[in-house]
Amino acid sequence: MNLYQLLESGFPKDKSACAIETHDGLYYSWGDLEKATSKMANLLASLRLPQGSRVAVQIEKSPEALFLYLATLKAGLVYLPLNTAYQSAEIEYFLGNAEPAVVVCSPKNLTWVSQVAKKTGTKHVFTLGEDRTGSLLEKAAGLSDKFNTVKRSEDDLAAILYTSGTTGRSKGAMLTHGNLGSNAKVLQKFWAWRTGDVLLHALPIFHVHGLFVASHGALLNGSKMIWLPRLDTKELIKHMPRSTVMMGVPTFYVRLLLDPAFTKQTAKNMRLFISGSAPLLTETFNSFKERIGQTILERYGMSETVMLVSNPYKGDRVGGSVGLPLPQTKVRVRKDDGSLCGVNEIGHVEVKGPNIFKGYWRMPEKTKEEFTSDGWFKTGDVGRWGGETSAGKVPDDYLCIVGRSKDLIISGGYNVYPKEIESFIDDMPGVDESAVVGIPHPDFGEAVLAIVVGKPGSQLNTDAMITELKGKIANFKVPKRIILVSELPRNAMGKVQKNVLRQTYAS
């Protein structure tokens, strides 16, 4: 069925009940949600778009932004969320590659987004502000609040999420109604969602964690969401006594622990804290348990797969491990020669299941390359079963992610791909070459660091370089620091030794 119909099956019968409460005191009932979603779906339907048309969205978080996502599903179209930090060069690539029929942007960005949209052939551009303004709402306001959900099969596309590797441009991971629906149903049971749960939602909704894991969970369970526009520890602490579930990146938990107002009393009604999108430091895991008396549940997923592995709701939650494969998801760890790894043997993590994406948008060769001959998806991560972590012994059937076979950096829960940053730096006047690596950071998990070699006689100003990068790429990608060196370390084949750079600059 259409994913919207699955989510709708969990909505409460009492349409006057609160679905979303915002940080500034607004209340949206389930009836409001359904009516607004239908109005937006009618607007999209009025455009008479071909089946499979994409709706690209780069807007700030708001309840209306969630309704737009649901309306896109309801209208049978394909949702394409874009990080709000992306700048014009990045957006031009995404629109050029995905060729969306509709683009929705923040009112403040309309001038440059409309120019990019025109350049890339997008006909329909709307605006939607976080303060309930914009042309999308204006045009939808007079339309019917009834809409018959468009039929879709499990194999039809529901969303495209752009991800990347360490080489080349971003890839669009194609997720179907079946992929997202199966994962939502599995997580509802595995994390024991229950009647009366209230989700404290402070994640962005342009990626898997905030949109497909958190929002889907609450919608399918008919649970109220307390909606915060961004991470704000004072707001989290304020609303936590009325909440039961929270999902966050490790930064959330680091920041909470730094605030003395975060106490066991604050979290007395919370039954579940979930962490993902970046490795959770064992120190944070242990400190949280000591302070609050509850254990964070860490899990593991990807844009291409949604959730794969999770520590159990009932059972041991082990620091340094992402837990057990979810029901219906198969996980294996293989050596370079293709043989399966035993306990405590490190190898490549590969997965299979109904949640695994359909492939990369318009990249059949890349899709084929990322799957094994017997149909397993290569995650690009390196892991092991069992073994030891700084938190102690890990059960033999628990998975530990020990690294990445690619040089992906995860900073504050966001993926940063070194090759992309290096290409911008290398284009700067006076730069000979650069290498970007991730180094440990107590707040963000990893910080982006650039090591740069200047051309002979050049006078590079690192502060000016960082300022220039901030005008071109999302802020989370911008190096926290640029270090100038005379040469980069290389192996016998001439390849830059990033492992040496990470070790050298780790502190």
ABEGO torsion letter per residue (X at the ends): XBAAAAAAAABBABAABBABBBAAGBBBBAAAAAAAAAAAAAAAAAAGBBBGBBBBBBBBBBAAAAAAAAAAAAAGBBBBBBBAABBAAAAAAAAAAAGBABBBBBAAAAAAAAAAAAAAGBABBBBBBAAGBEAAAAAAAABBABBBBBBBBAABBABBBBBBBABEBBBBBBBBAAAAAAAAAAAAAAAGBBBGBBBBBABBAABAAAAAAAAAAAAAAGBBBBBBABBBAAAAAAAAAABABBBBBAAAAAAAAABAABBAAAAAABABBBBBGBBBBAAAAAAAAAAAGBBBBBBBBBAAAEBABBBBABEBBBBGBAEBBBBGBBBBBBBAAGBBBBBGBBBBBBBBEAABBAEBBGBAAAAAAABBAAGBBBAGBBBBBEEBBAAEBBBAABBBBAEBABABBBBGGBBBBAAAAAAAAAABBGBABBBBBBBBBAAAGBBBBBBBBBBBGBBBBAAAAAAAAAAABBAAABBABBBBBABBBBBAAGBBBAAAAAAAAAX
